[in-house]
Amino acid sequence: MAIFLALMAALSYGISDFAAGMASRKLTAGPVSAAVVLLTLMTAVVSVVLFPGDENPDAHVIWWGAASGFGSAVGTLALYHGLSVGRMSVVATLSAVLAAVIPAIVGVLMGDQLTLVVTIGILIAIPAIALVSWHPQSDEHGSAGAGVIYGVIAGLGFGLLFIALNQAGNDAGSWPVIPGQLVALVLVSPFAVRGLRASPETDRATAGLVLAAGVLSGAAVLLFLAATDHGELAIIAVLTSLYPAATVVLARIFLSEHWTRLQ
């Protein structure tokens, strides 16, 4: 069950990131990030109403949930801006590598028990994710250098997001996501206001992309949180960090981004 939930989270994240990256080229990262965070918050509220969890949220859940919001805000802003100005494959994949490595290390340090087969799988998956991002030069679809910078920042943010959600736990249902997304909304709001001043108008297609990105982001967070209740953080984080596969494939189909033989 944990593997299935983590892979579904990866798929949701990957499609969400592509949609948000496309929307960010029209609206800039600030408004898109705020909209996605708001929709993720709404998804969590609906989930709490439908599936309240076995326990009421305590201070532990609230504080770790809030910490996840800081990581979510930093990661989302960096990722979406990077996807709009850099190569999508580089930004998404570098963010995923760090989002996998940091929680995996933390999970092992906190006592995750990994079998030999699982350890080998993780050691193969992480460099494989990195190799997918490699491209010798930039093209008209964005700068490789910008992709590296924003990909690293996004990876650090998402690493914190994964660790904090795992610490919050799933006993209180989706409650940890609510304080997290409230914190994230406060942090991204100034960037949203500035972005809307720069590009106040949008079209129906862009609005549809934002809506899809937000709903899928909310689903991804809830799937990851549910997965941590069934498996080890080191495993769940690595599997969820496979999300660039969907982003890179969609970038190839819709943006004609070329793949190297190494990729």
Steps between C-alpha positions, in 0.01 A plus 500: 500500500780743589669448164177554309415819693851640455498433126157660464636802690792513258268492199278773647800720585653455155188598307428784744850642457474496122163676506625757751818558302301569186268735688800682655614603154181705474434613858846476665577270789347708782132491403523141384664392826234678706219345299649152528554539875142624544359209302718256695363651822143461375570138406633433851195661662265285294706194592482583872121531477467167320779314684562667838760249621527292815630779724449873545797716395731589789792746523737243347282467190442875466865601535637237264219582258599867515864407435391309192337820377829688509660229288199496269514878444873510429489189283193606303621854428844381394364214292234696315730794430770260389260316272406833340856625437708182491495163330212301646687172502793648695291690755260217574765233521751684718222590740400135509853376571534715810141430601594131495849513649434729799195313641666164425803596709280638778287187493801272539641716781163480676498121486342393170580131451586436135558157351792440265271494197333827600837664562625394157180631344546840664865517396395432140199732497673815625778518237249392236288803582811719476603355162160578352562871568831518319506701178817649347349832395199724543252580226210731429294346775712632787842541657678196639684717756178647638355152508782378725468786751124485536499121492735484800296753701179315417655169603600636840147632554332176398743300714379696802139451389538121486683476833250725681195314368654171603562636850143632522366154423168384360312421822320836481406449136571794271523753783880555465450632147268781614742699721773428249310646208386798711866579574588449135217729389624780726854462367411496131233774513744793457644334191148442371405868538814612323448249223139602444607862463745397231252277313147563629314325217478134419315282253279199546770252403742637760229496766433136414868417539508667842189314611642167390834574667332589829268201518778259406737661749243453774450138401878443495550638852219288640627190321850555639364551851298180472803311366713596802248321719575173320874514429842642585582863421816407308299280262195725465708813432705332227194355328311830517806677361459308176251771402733655235425203277154640429627858471780409257273287282239778481772756419617275217147460362374858529821708492716276279783499755767269363642204689865398485607137473602514865153616598 
